[in-house]
Amino acid sequence: MKKGSKIALFAALTAFTTFSCSSDDNSGSGTGGGGVDTGKTKYIITATTGAVGIADYLLTTDDVSTGTISTIGNGIEQDGTYRYYITAQNNFFSLLYGQGNPGAVTTYNLNSEGKLVKKSDFQAETVHVFAAVNKDILTIKVPRSGAASIAQMYKIDAEKSLITGEAQQDTKKLAGNGERAFFTWATQVGDKVYMPYMSIKGDGVDNFGTVNPDSTWVAVYNYPELKLEKVIKDNRTSYLGGYFTNGLFQDENGDAYGFSGAVATSNSVVTSTKSSAIVKIKKGTTEFDKSYFFNVQEKSGGYKISATSYISKGKFLLLMYGNAGKNNGVPKLAIADVYNQTFTWVTNAPAALTSVTSRYNITTEDGSSAVVGINTPDGNWIYTINGSTAAATKGIKVEGGQITAIAKLKY
């Protein structure tokens, strides 16, 4: 879970009157369970100054469509070098990457005045997957090499900020092909948890390489027991998602759509022969829909999917690798409509992107647009990107640091 080149590439896919921002601190106490909800929205923008040993600052605002906000003299400074975020049950969780050791998990919510306050701190294992499931946060620590092959799964009560259960999965046994399974993410689909995974060598030399580049796997677990029920398989594209990258989303109809970049490698060379594509699992089934195959690489003119965010009503924001047919290059943004299988490049976005947030995005209140953070050599802004028109609109400017996430809570 290091902030390597891939994390840096994605670090920013994260949107209204001019405002002034007063300093936030972590004094005070939150409410029991989640923060209060009076229907008002507060946006949380995280930004890193890039200083050695310094993690993000948490900045808050009522409006992300215009104005300027800065890390200088504002925000709550996070301790530790790398932080990762998730919202659940109207709480905001900041997870410290402990470099293999347990790390602090800090929970925040909003008080009745809309002030971000610390609710609790607790220790948890450093993990590679975290997702909201029911009223929990499911986290997974996945071994990538060495003798250890057991993935540890933890259930955290998102209201009480307590670990309430755990389960294990032997990743070598799950892969069953001489390699090991490495979960890319976890997604609640109906009352189950679907976990796409990569097949990786894990040999200490080419850990994330594979000799199985052209297959797709999704492990299906019941919940809350986390017992493996089956593995959904296909061979029309490659694995879904990627290292620390969600590649499976459930829509409002209960169908699940999987996104593959087809960028499996061996010794750092892309060996996938299949197209970057979107596949589908119909509601109530545990099989890929063989009648559905959205060839994104073909419709984009040869480009591959890097990361994905769901907007609504079948519209997805795609972060595409900038070099056609490869897994590198200055990222490009596009909208995919999975219902009509249409692909449209985003307009009005900056041409030179340093990074674009991918894991940590939100949608507008009406569900029409993605709200993302875009970092450029000329500055860093929150943008809204309309799912129907594919047009980007510049919003609030973030000064004093690169945008790493955007979230929202109710108060």
HUMOJO-V255988 format. One line per field, one symbol per residue. ss: DSSP state (h for helix, s for strand, l for the rest). phi: phi as a letter, one per 30 degrees, with the letter a starting at -180 (. if undefined). psi: psi as a letter, one per 40 degrees, with the letter a starting at -180 (. if undefined). Layout:
ss=???
phi=???
psi=???
//
This chain:
ss=llllhhhhhhslllllllllllllllllllllllllllllsssssssslllllllssssssllllllssslllllsslllllssssssllssssssllllllsssssssslllllsssssssssllllsssssllssssssllllllllssssssssllllssssssssshhhhhllllsssslllsssllssssssssslllllllllllllllssssssslllllssssssslllllllsllsllssslllllsssssllllssllssllllllsssssllllllllllllslhhhhlllllssssssssllsssssslllllllllllssssssllllsssslslllllllsssllllsslllllssssssssllssssssssllllsssssssssllsssssssssl
phi=.ddddddddcebdc..ddbccddcbcdibdddidddbcjdccccccbcdiddiccdcccbadbccajbbbddibicdcdidbbbbacahicccccddchjcebdcccbbcddciddbdcabacbddbcbbadbhccccbbccdcaiddbcdccbccdddchbdcaabbbddddddibicbdbddabbdbiccccbdbccbdhcicbecdacbdcbbbbdccdbcdhcdcabdbabcbcdciaeibdbbbccddjdcccccdhbdbbhicdcdcdddacbbbdeicbbddddcacdddddcijccdcabbdclhicbccccddceibcajedbcacccddchcbbddcidedccdabdbdcbbcdddidbdcbcbcbdckbbdbcbddcciccbdbdcccilddcabbbbca
psi=figadddddeeff..ciiiihihiafiiiaiibiiiheeihhihhhiheeihehaihhiiieheeiaiiieheiihhiiidhiiiihhffihhhhhhefeiiiihhhiahaeeehhihdihiiiihiehhihhbeihhihhhieiadhehhhhhhhhedefiheiiiihhdddddfeeaihhhdahhhhbeihhgiiihidfeedgdeiiegefihihhhiihedfhhdihhiifeaaihaahfhhehihaeeeihhihheffiihfehheheiihihiihiheifiiheehhhgdddeefeiihdiihhcifehihhhiidhheifaihiiiihhhedefihhihieiidhhdihiddgiiiideediihihhhideihihihhhddefhihhbihhieiiheihiiii.
//
